[in-house]
Amino acid sequence: MPIPHRTERLADTLLKEAASLILFEAQDERIKRITLTRATLTKDLRLLRLYYSAGDDQIREEIEEGLKESRGFIRRGLAQRVKLRYVPEVEFFFDETDELRRKAEELFERIK
């Protein structure tokens, strides 16, 4: 079943607002190193999944810890910026798309 357009638009809005919160208002330097790549929202609008990428894999655990600690801050910030009856819970996931693309490119180079 396709995702309704309202859900997609709301997920995009929440992604932009969360990125703005992280970039401009977050005090934790660990989470300022990430780029939010995409967002998905459940049908009932109760859970927001934010996917991120980070340039350096060595500090990934440190970034994950910072994101875990800042979930409440981001949810409160979203509640202030986006007027919703219920503000969704926020979860962060590492976006492996870039890593998979890099591995595929390496394989294609080997084939040449």
Backbone hydrogen bonds, N-H to C=O, Kabsch-Sander energy under -0.5 kcal/mol:
donor,donor_aa,acceptor,acceptor_aa,energy
8,E,4,P,-1.7
9,R,5,H,-2.8
10,L,6,R,-2.6
11,A,7,T,-2.4
12,D,8,E,-2.3
13,T,9,R,-2.4
14,L,10,L,-2.7
15,L,11,A,-2.2
16,K,12,D,-2.3
17,E,13,T,-2.3
18,A,14,L,-2.5
19,A,15,L,-2.4
20,S,16,K,-2.1
21,L,17,E,-2.4
22,I,18,A,-2.5
23,L,19,A,-2.5
24,F,20,S,-2.8
25,E,20,S,-0.6
25,E,21,L,-1.8
26,A,21,L,-1.5
29,E,27,Q,-0.6
31,I,28,D,-0.7
32,K,28,D,-0.6
33,R,30,R,-0.8
34,I,31,I,-1.2
35,T,53,S,-2.3
37,T,51,Y,-2.8
38,R,51,Y,-1.1
40,T,49,R,-2.2
42,T,47,L,-2.0
45,L,42,T,-1.9
48,L,89,E,-3.4
49,R,40,T,-3.1
49,R,47,L,-0.5
50,L,48,L,-0.6
50,L,91,E,-3.1
51,Y,38,R,-2.9
51,Y,49,R,-0.5
52,Y,93,F,-2.2
53,S,35,T,-2.4
55,G,33,R,-0.6
57,D,55,G,-0.5
59,I,56,D,-0.6
60,R,57,D,-1.2
63,I,59,I,-2.3
64,E,60,R,-2.7
65,E,61,E,-2.1
66,G,62,E,-2.0
67,L,63,I,-2.6
68,K,64,E,-2.3
69,E,65,E,-2.1
70,S,66,G,-1.3
71,R,68,K,-0.8
74,I,70,S,-2.3
75,R,71,R,-2.4
76,R,72,G,-2.6
77,G,73,F,-2.3
78,L,74,I,-2.4
79,A,75,R,-2.1
80,Q,76,R,-1.7
81,R,77,G,-1.8
82,V,78,L,-3.0
83,K,81,R,-0.5
84,L,82,V,-1.0
89,E,46,R,-2.7
91,E,48,L,-2.5
93,F,50,L,-2.4
95,D,52,Y,-3.5
96,E,94,F,-0.8
100,L,96,E,-2.5
101,R,97,T,-2.4
102,R,98,D,-2.3
103,K,99,E,-2.2
104,A,100,L,-2.2
105,E,101,R,-2.3
106,E,102,R,-2.1
107,L,103,K,-2.1
108,F,104,A,-2.3
109,E,105,E,-2.1
110,R,106,E,-1.9
111,I,107,L,-1.9
112,K,108,F,-1.6
